[in-house]
């Protein structure tokens, strides 16, 4: 599946939807890292569920690889303390 993903990502990409774990796999293996420099918007959907599924570290690693100037959004049904901590590092100061 990684080879198929890489072929799909070789062309122009306007929108990329991925789980944090799969996205980090690509970033970690340098396949997407250069292309993330132009990222304009990061959307974390189901933020509380992402943490429940153990993606906190992957989210932090992905955010560290992204440009600092970007729009970041998070959608979540609840705001557990763990998610608030992740958003403090992900969103601009005083926006979490």
Biotite code that builds the C-alpha atoms (Angstrom):
import biotite.structure as struc

atoms = struc.array([
    struc.Atom([0.000, 0.000, 0.000], chain_id="A", res_id=1, res_name="UNK", atom_name="CA", element="C"),
    struc.Atom([2.840, 2.497, 0.652], chain_id="A", res_id=2, res_name="UNK", atom_name="CA", element="C"),
    struc.Atom([4.035, 2.195, -2.977], chain_id="A", res_id=3, res_name="UNK", atom_name="CA", element="C"),
    struc.Atom([0.488, 2.794, -4.223], chain_id="A", res_id=4, res_name="UNK", atom_name="CA", element="C"),
    struc.Atom([0.195, 5.847, -1.933], chain_id="A", res_id=5, res_name="UNK", atom_name="CA", element="C"),
    struc.Atom([3.524, 7.218, -3.198], chain_id="A", res_id=6, res_name="UNK", atom_name="CA", element="C"),
    struc.Atom([2.417, 6.885, -6.818], chain_id="A", res_id=7, res_name="UNK", atom_name="CA", element="C"),
    struc.Atom([-0.838, 8.676, -6.017], chain_id="A", res_id=8, res_name="UNK", atom_name="CA", element="C"),
    struc.Atom([1.057, 11.451, -4.236], chain_id="A", res_id=9, res_name="UNK", atom_name="CA", element="C"),
    struc.Atom([3.648, 11.882, -6.992], chain_id="A", res_id=10, res_name="UNK", atom_name="CA", element="C"),
    struc.Atom([1.426, 14.250, -8.959], chain_id="A", res_id=11, res_name="UNK", atom_name="CA", element="C"),
    struc.Atom([-0.157, 17.477, -7.855], chain_id="A", res_id=12, res_name="UNK", atom_name="CA", element="C"),
    struc.Atom([-2.094, 17.147, -4.606], chain_id="A", res_id=13, res_name="UNK", atom_name="CA", element="C"),
    struc.Atom([-4.649, 19.744, -3.549], chain_id="A", res_id=14, res_name="UNK", atom_name="CA", element="C"),
    struc.Atom([-6.211, 17.783, -0.708], chain_id="A", res_id=15, res_name="UNK", atom_name="CA", element="C"),
    struc.Atom([-4.767, 14.933, 1.311], chain_id="A", res_id=16, res_name="UNK", atom_name="CA", element="C"),
    struc.Atom([-6.824, 12.958, 3.818], chain_id="A", res_id=17, res_name="UNK", atom_name="CA", element="C"),
    struc.Atom([-4.885, 10.539, 6.004], chain_id="A", res_id=18, res_name="UNK", atom_name="CA", element="C"),
    struc.Atom([-4.791, 9.016, 9.431], chain_id="A", res_id=19, res_name="UNK", atom_name="CA", element="C"),
    struc.Atom([-1.978, 10.472, 11.559], chain_id="A", res_id=20, res_name="UNK", atom_name="CA", element="C"),
    struc.Atom([-0.161, 7.137, 11.618], chain_id="A", res_id=21, res_name="UNK", atom_name="CA", element="C"),
    struc.Atom([-0.191, 6.692, 7.842], chain_id="A", res_id=22, res_name="UNK", atom_name="CA", element="C"),
    struc.Atom([0.736, 10.327, 7.198], chain_id="A", res_id=23, res_name="UNK", atom_name="CA", element="C"),
    struc.Atom([3.638, 10.046, 9.635], chain_id="A", res_id=24, res_name="UNK", atom_name="CA", element="C"),
    struc.Atom([4.826, 6.886, 7.861], chain_id="A", res_id=25, res_name="UNK", atom_name="CA", element="C"),
    struc.Atom([5.186, 8.947, 4.689], chain_id="A", res_id=26, res_name="UNK", atom_name="CA", element="C"),
    struc.Atom([6.769, 11.942, 6.438], chain_id="A", res_id=27, res_name="UNK", atom_name="CA", element="C"),
    struc.Atom([9.216, 9.736, 8.320], chain_id="A", res_id=28, res_name="UNK", atom_name="CA", element="C"),
    struc.Atom([10.338, 8.057, 5.099], chain_id="A", res_id=29, res_name="UNK", atom_name="CA", element="C"),
    struc.Atom([10.858, 11.438, 3.409], chain_id="A", res_id=30, res_name="UNK", atom_name="CA", element="C"),
    struc.Atom([8.209, 10.810, 0.754], chain_id="A", res_id=31, res_name="UNK", atom_name="CA", element="C"),
    struc.Atom([6.042, 13.783, 1.736], chain_id="A", res_id=32, res_name="UNK", atom_name="CA", element="C"),
    struc.Atom([8.316, 15.960, 3.871], chain_id="A", res_id=33, res_name="UNK", atom_name="CA", element="C"),
    struc.Atom([9.360, 18.347, 1.041], chain_id="A", res_id=34, res_name="UNK", atom_name="CA", element="C"),
    struc.Atom([5.781, 18.680, -0.158], chain_id="A", res_id=35, res_name="UNK", atom_name="CA", element="C"),
    struc.Atom([4.511, 19.620, 3.296], chain_id="A", res_id=36, res_name="UNK", atom_name="CA", element="C"),
    struc.Atom([6.463, 22.899, 3.142], chain_id="A", res_id=37, res_name="UNK", atom_name="CA", element="C"),
    struc.Atom([3.630, 24.369, 1.091], chain_id="A", res_id=38, res_name="UNK", atom_name="CA", element="C"),
    struc.Atom([0.866, 23.156, 3.386], chain_id="A", res_id=39, res_name="UNK", atom_name="CA", element="C"),
    struc.Atom([-1.647, 25.894, 4.112], chain_id="A", res_id=40, res_name="UNK", atom_name="CA", element="C"),
    struc.Atom([-4.269, 24.184, 6.266], chain_id="A", res_id=41, res_name="UNK", atom_name="CA", element="C"),
    struc.Atom([-4.146, 21.352, 8.804], chain_id="A", res_id=42, res_name="UNK", atom_name="CA", element="C"),
    struc.Atom([-7.452, 19.844, 9.878], chain_id="A", res_id=43, res_name="UNK", atom_name="CA", element="C"),
    struc.Atom([-7.673, 17.392, 12.749], chain_id="A", res_id=44, res_name="UNK", atom_name="CA", element="C"),
    struc.Atom([-11.062, 15.722, 12.654], chain_id="A", res_id=45, res_name="UNK", atom_name="CA", element="C"),
    struc.Atom([-12.399, 13.742, 15.606], chain_id="A", res_id=46, res_name="UNK", atom_name="CA", element="C"),
    struc.Atom([-9.560, 15.060, 17.788], chain_id="A", res_id=47, res_name="UNK", atom_name="CA", element="C"),
    struc.Atom([-10.760, 13.240, 20.891], chain_id="A", res_id=48, res_name="UNK", atom_name="CA", element="C"),
    struc.Atom([-10.944, 9.934, 18.994], chain_id="A", res_id=49, res_name="UNK", atom_name="CA", element="C"),
    struc.Atom([-7.444, 10.421, 17.569], chain_id="A", res_id=50, res_name="UNK", atom_name="CA", element="C"),
    struc.Atom([-6.111, 10.581, 21.111], chain_id="A", res_id=51, res_name="UNK", atom_name="CA", element="C"),
    struc.Atom([-8.200, 7.595, 22.179], chain_id="A", res_id=52, res_name="UNK", atom_name="CA", element="C"),
    struc.Atom([-6.549, 5.655, 19.360], chain_id="A", res_id=53, res_name="UNK", atom_name="CA", element="C"),
    struc.Atom([-3.043, 6.637, 20.500], chain_id="A", res_id=54, res_name="UNK", atom_name="CA", element="C"),
    struc.Atom([-2.130, 9.197, 17.846], chain_id="A", res_id=55, res_name="UNK", atom_name="CA", element="C"),
    struc.Atom([-0.923, 12.002, 20.165], chain_id="A", res_id=56, res_name="UNK", atom_name="CA", element="C"),
    struc.Atom([2.769, 11.428, 19.385], chain_id="A", res_id=57, res_name="UNK", atom_name="CA", element="C"),
    struc.Atom([2.147, 11.100, 15.637], chain_id="A", res_id=58, res_name="UNK", atom_name="CA", element="C"),
    struc.Atom([0.176, 14.349, 15.629], chain_id="A", res_id=59, res_name="UNK", atom_name="CA", element="C"),
    struc.Atom([2.996, 16.124, 17.461], chain_id="A", res_id=60, res_name="UNK", atom_name="CA", element="C"),
    struc.Atom([5.590, 14.727, 15.057], chain_id="A", res_id=61, res_name="UNK", atom_name="CA", element="C"),
    struc.Atom([3.538, 15.754, 12.025], chain_id="A", res_id=62, res_name="UNK", atom_name="CA", element="C"),
    struc.Atom([2.976, 19.266, 13.354], chain_id="A", res_id=63, res_name="UNK", atom_name="CA", element="C"),
    struc.Atom([6.729, 19.639, 13.948], chain_id="A", res_id=64, res_name="UNK", atom_name="CA", element="C"),
    struc.Atom([7.316, 18.847, 10.241], chain_id="A", res_id=65, res_name="UNK", atom_name="CA", element="C"),
    struc.Atom([4.802, 21.459, 9.033], chain_id="A", res_id=66, res_name="UNK", atom_name="CA", element="C"),
    struc.Atom([5.363, 25.147, 8.280], chain_id="A", res_id=67, res_name="UNK", atom_name="CA", element="C"),
    struc.Atom([4.722, 27.394, 11.254], chain_id="A", res_id=68, res_name="UNK", atom_name="CA", element="C"),
    struc.Atom([2.561, 29.711, 9.144], chain_id="A", res_id=69, res_name="UNK", atom_name="CA", element="C"),
    struc.Atom([-0.589, 27.731, 8.456], chain_id="A", res_id=70, res_name="UNK", atom_name="CA", element="C"),
    struc.Atom([-4.228, 27.582, 9.424], chain_id="A", res_id=71, res_name="UNK", atom_name="CA", element="C"),
    struc.Atom([-4.995, 24.789, 11.890], chain_id="A", res_id=72, res_name="UNK", atom_name="CA", element="C"),
    struc.Atom([-8.461, 23.518, 12.728], chain_id="A", res_id=73, res_name="UNK", atom_name="CA", element="C"),
    struc.Atom([-9.634, 20.818, 15.090], chain_id="A", res_id=74, res_name="UNK", atom_name="CA", element="C"),
    struc.Atom([-13.068, 19.278, 15.267], chain_id="A", res_id=75, res_name="UNK", atom_name="CA", element="C"),
    struc.Atom([-13.948, 17.253, 18.326], chain_id="A", res_id=76, res_name="UNK", atom_name="CA", element="C"),
    struc.Atom([-17.090, 16.225, 20.175], chain_id="A", res_id=77, res_name="UNK", atom_name="CA", element="C"),
    struc.Atom([-15.323, 16.604, 23.522], chain_id="A", res_id=78, res_name="UNK", atom_name="CA", element="C"),
    struc.Atom([-12.250, 18.433, 24.803], chain_id="A", res_id=79, res_name="UNK", atom_name="CA", element="C"),
    struc.Atom([-10.327, 16.056, 27.074], chain_id="A", res_id=80, res_name="UNK", atom_name="CA", element="C"),
    struc.Atom([-7.213, 17.394, 28.811], chain_id="A", res_id=81, res_name="UNK", atom_name="CA", element="C"),
    struc.Atom([-4.922, 15.413, 26.497], chain_id="A", res_id=82, res_name="UNK", atom_name="CA", element="C"),
    struc.Atom([-6.462, 17.028, 23.427], chain_id="A", res_id=83, res_name="UNK", atom_name="CA", element="C"),
    struc.Atom([-6.164, 20.493, 24.965], chain_id="A", res_id=84, res_name="UNK", atom_name="CA", element="C"),
    struc.Atom([-2.446, 19.830, 25.517], chain_id="A", res_id=85, res_name="UNK", atom_name="CA", element="C"),
    struc.Atom([-1.967, 18.751, 21.881], chain_id="A", res_id=86, res_name="UNK", atom_name="CA", element="C"),
    struc.Atom([-3.850, 21.808, 20.629], chain_id="A", res_id=87, res_name="UNK", atom_name="CA", element="C"),
    struc.Atom([-1.710, 24.134, 22.728], chain_id="A", res_id=88, res_name="UNK", atom_name="CA", element="C"),
    struc.Atom([1.251, 22.949, 20.626], chain_id="A", res_id=89, res_name="UNK", atom_name="CA", element="C"),
    struc.Atom([-0.697, 22.836, 17.357], chain_id="A", res_id=90, res_name="UNK", atom_name="CA", element="C"),
    struc.Atom([-2.715, 26.052, 17.350], chain_id="A", res_id=91, res_name="UNK", atom_name="CA", element="C"),
    struc.Atom([-1.484, 29.606, 17.692], chain_id="A", res_id=92, res_name="UNK", atom_name="CA", element="C"),
    struc.Atom([-1.119, 30.960, 21.220], chain_id="A", res_id=93, res_name="UNK", atom_name="CA", element="C"),
    struc.Atom([-4.451, 31.873, 22.821], chain_id="A", res_id=94, res_name="UNK", atom_name="CA", element="C"),
    struc.Atom([-6.402, 30.024, 20.082], chain_id="A", res_id=95, res_name="UNK", atom_name="CA", element="C"),
    struc.Atom([-6.515, 26.645, 21.832], chain_id="A", res_id=96, res_name="UNK", atom_name="CA", element="C"),
])
